[in-house]
Amino acid sequence: MEVVSVQPGRTRIGWIGTGVMGCSMCGHLIDRGFACTVYNRTREKAQSLLDKGARWADSPKQVAVQCDVIFSIVGFPDDVRQVVLGPDGSLAGSKPGNILVDMTTSEPTLAVEIARAAEQQGVWSVDAPVSGGDIGAREARLSIMVGGQSAAVQALKPCWDAMGKTIVHQGGPGAGQHTKMVNQILIATNMIGVCESLLYAHRAGLDLNTVMESVASGAAGSWSLSHLGPRIIQNNFDPGFFVEHFLKDMRIALDEADRMGLALPGLALAKQLYQALLAQGHGRKGTHALQLALAALSGLDWRARADA
């Protein structure tokens, strides 16, 4: 099976899903000279891309009919199944030689299923979830974890370079999704530490900003502490990544761990804490809003504190 040569000005790009991440990512491809056709369930969320010259399609299938490489980044595995494998999905509109690239954080088993279905039609399939949040998407410095056949992965290099800074081919179909589960396990337990440390500092009467100066650059430092710690201090819980989507990722990781016979008690605890956060009505806030649930366990309204 021959893979297309992916080049700005020649390759027609399709993009399905123009949310917090997808809109910026597709915008970078347009800026690099790719002609793009887009679809989103809510057309208004694609308006900024249409203003940049993207074309609109009425369904994922119609996106694929008009394009050579079709990206998707949606919310949940059921959404992936619908927009890729559904009767009006991108695979149904694909022709031999097309490349389907799903960048949603989804189930490794679904990535394998898509790859097998695509191969039967002579279509390439790549799973390529990302890390870096809304900031990484806006600034085109995402980490992209790629699974799929080498020929397709290498052909997509101009696209990877437009969206990310760290692009690693992890293996065959599903390997990108498994790597993203590793990433999410790291984030889940680290976020507990970030939030609890700031709770402790507050209760001890310390200035949170000067505490950050001391700890963020040392052995306790992390991306979450440096980038999300200031947002927590400022009571800015706008989403770089939704709580409800993070819960989905933790469920996938725990299901995969169960299938592999692994006990991951730290991840299980994090999932329960985020479940409490969801129950408190914060599902559409960013993952760092875990601070609100942990503060509530100690009877503290984090947003009403005197140093806010």
N, C-alpha and C positions, 0 to 999 in steps of 0.2 A: 504494500500500500504506500503510495507516494504522498509525501507531505507537502503542503503549499509553502511557497517562499513568502514569508511575512515581511512586508515592507510598507512604510508610510507612503501614501499617494497611490498605492496599488491594491493593497489588501483592504477589503471591506470588513469593518469591525461591527459586531453586534453587541449590545449591552443590555442585560436584563437585571433590573434592580438598581434604583437610583436613590438609595437611602443615605444615611450618614456617611458611609464609606464609599459606596458605589458611585455617587455623583462626582466626588473628587477624583476617583480613580479613572473613570471614563473621561473626565475633563482633561486629564494629563495625556491620554491617548489622542484626543482631538488636538491638543496643543502641539503634539509631535507630528501632526499632519495626516493622521488616520481619518478616513471618512467613517462616521459612526451612525448606526441606526439603533434607537433605544426603545425599550418598553418598560413600563412600570405600572402597577395596579392603579396608582394615583398619578394621572398625567401631570398635575401641577408640580410634583416633586422632580419631574424631569425638565421643567421649564428652563432652568439655567443652562442645561446642555443643548436644548433646542435653540436657545439664544446664541449659543456658540457655533451653531451650524449643523447639529445632529438632526437626523430625520427621525420621525415617529413611526412606529409600527403598532398595529392593534393587538398583537399577540406574540408570545415567544416564537411560535411557528413562523409567523410572518417576518420576524427578525432574522431567523435562520435562512429563510428563502432568499433574502436580499444580501446575505453576508457570507464571508469565508471563515471567519473566526468568531465564535459566539461566546461571550463571557456571561456568567450569571453570579450574582451575589445577593441572596435573599435571606429570609429569616430562619426558617426551620427546615429539617429534613423533609417534612411533608410538602413544603413549598418547593424544594429542589425537585422532588419527585414530580410535582405537577408541571413546573416550568421546563423541565428537561424531558421526562419520560411520558408526560400526559399526552392525550390525543391532540392537543393544541400546543404541545411543547416544542422545544428547539430541535430535538432529535427528529421529530416528525417532519420538520421543514428542512432538514439537512440533506445535502447531496454528498456523494463519495468524495473524500478528500477534505471536507470541512473539519475544523477543530472545535470541540466543545470544551470550555474551560469553566469549571465551577469553582468559585472562590469563596463560597459560603463555608462556614465551619459546620460540617455535617458528619454523617456516620461513615466510617471507613467502609463498611459493608455496602452502603449505597453507592459509594464511589466505584467499587468493584462491579456492582450491578450495572451502573451506567456504562462503564468501560466495555463490558461484555456486549451489552445491547448495541452500543455504538459500533463496535467492531463488526457486528453482523451486517451493518449497513455500509461498511467501508469508511466509517467516520472515526477520527481520532478523539480521544477523551483524556482530559487532564484534570486532576483535582489539585487546587492551589490555594488553600486557606492562607490568611494573612494575620500578622500581628503588628501592632503599632497604633491602633485606635484612630480616632478622628484626626489627630494631629499628624500621625504618620501618613495617613491617606492624603491630607491636604498638602503636605510637604514632600510627597513622593519618596518617602524613605521607609516604606513598609518592609518587614521581613516576610518573604513569600516562601512557603513550604510546599514543594511540588512533588506530586506523584503522577506517574504515567510513563509512557514509552519515550525513550531518549530523543528520538527523531522529532517528535512533536514539541517536546520541552525545549529543545535547542532552537527549533524554528521560531518559537515565541519570544526569543531574547529581546527583540526591539520593544515588545510590549512590557516584559518584566522590567526592563531598564527604565521605562517611562513611569512606572508605578512604585518601584521599590529600590532599596539599597542592598539588601541581603537576600539573594535568591539561591536556594539550595535544592537540588534535585535529590529527593530522599529515597526514591525507589519506584516500584511499579504502582499500579492503581491502588489507591487507598493509603499509600505511604505518607502523602502530604497530610491527610486527615489524622493519621495516627500521630504524626509529629505535632500537629496543632493540639492534640489532646495532652501531650507532654507539656506544651506551653501553658495550657489552661490549668493544669494541675499545679504548676509552679506559681502561677498568678493567684490562684484561689487561696492557697495557704499563706503566701506572702502578704496578701491583702489583710488577712487577720492580724498579722504582726504590725503592719503599718497603722491600722486603725487603733489597735489596742495600745500601741506606744504613744500615739497622740492623745488618747484618753488619759493615760497615766500622766503624761506631761501636764495636761490641763488640770487634773485633780491635784497635782503637786504644786500648782501655782506658778509653773514656769511659763515664760514667753515662748509660744509655739514656734515663732519664726526664728528666734535665736537657737532654740533646740535643733531646728532643721539645719542651721549652719554647722552645728557640731557633728551631727550624726549622718547626714546625707552623703558626705564624701568619704566616709570611713568604711569599715568592714560591714556595717549594718546597712549600707546604702543599697538602693535598688532602683530600677526604672519607676516602679510604682510609687516609691517614697518621693523621689525627686520630681516626678511629673504630676502625681495625683495628690501627694501630701499638701502642696500649696492650695489646691482646689478644696480639699477638705477643710483647711484652716479658714478659707474665705467663704465657706458655705456654698460653694459652687458645685452642685451635683448634676450639672448638665451632662448628658451622656456622650462619652466617646465610644462607649459600648454598653448596650442596655443590660440591666440586671436580668430581665426575662430571657435574653439570649444567652447570657452567661450561665444561668441555671440550666438551660438546654444543653450547653456544652458539658457541664458537670455531670448531667444525667447520662450523656453519651459516654463519657470517660468511665463512669462507674459501671455502666452496662458492659463496656469492653473489658474492664478489669475483672468483672464477675465471669465473663466468658473465658478469660485467660486464667482464672483461679487465683487472682490477686486480691489481697486485703489492702485497701487504701483508707485507713481510718481518718487521716488528716483531711483528705478530700471529702469524705462523708460528713465530717463536722462542718466544713466550709459550706457544703451544699445545704445543710440544715439551717445554718445562720442566714444564708441568702434566701432560703424558703421563708424564713421569718420576715426578712426585709420585703419580700414580695407580698406577704400577707398584710404588711403595714401600708401597702398601697404605693410602693416605690419601684414597681417593675419597669417603669420607663425612665428611671434615673440611671446615672452611670454606675459602674461597678464599685466605685469608691464610696457610694452611698451606704455601703455596709457600716460605715461609721454611725449612721443613725440608729441602726438596729442594735449595735453593740452598746451605744450610749444608753439606749432605752433599758437595757438589762441592768444598768446601774442607776436607773431612775433619773437620768440626765437628758434634758432636751438640748442636744448639741447646738442647734441653730440659735437657741436663746441665750447662750452663754455670754458673759459680760465682755469677753475679749474678742467677740466675733466682729 
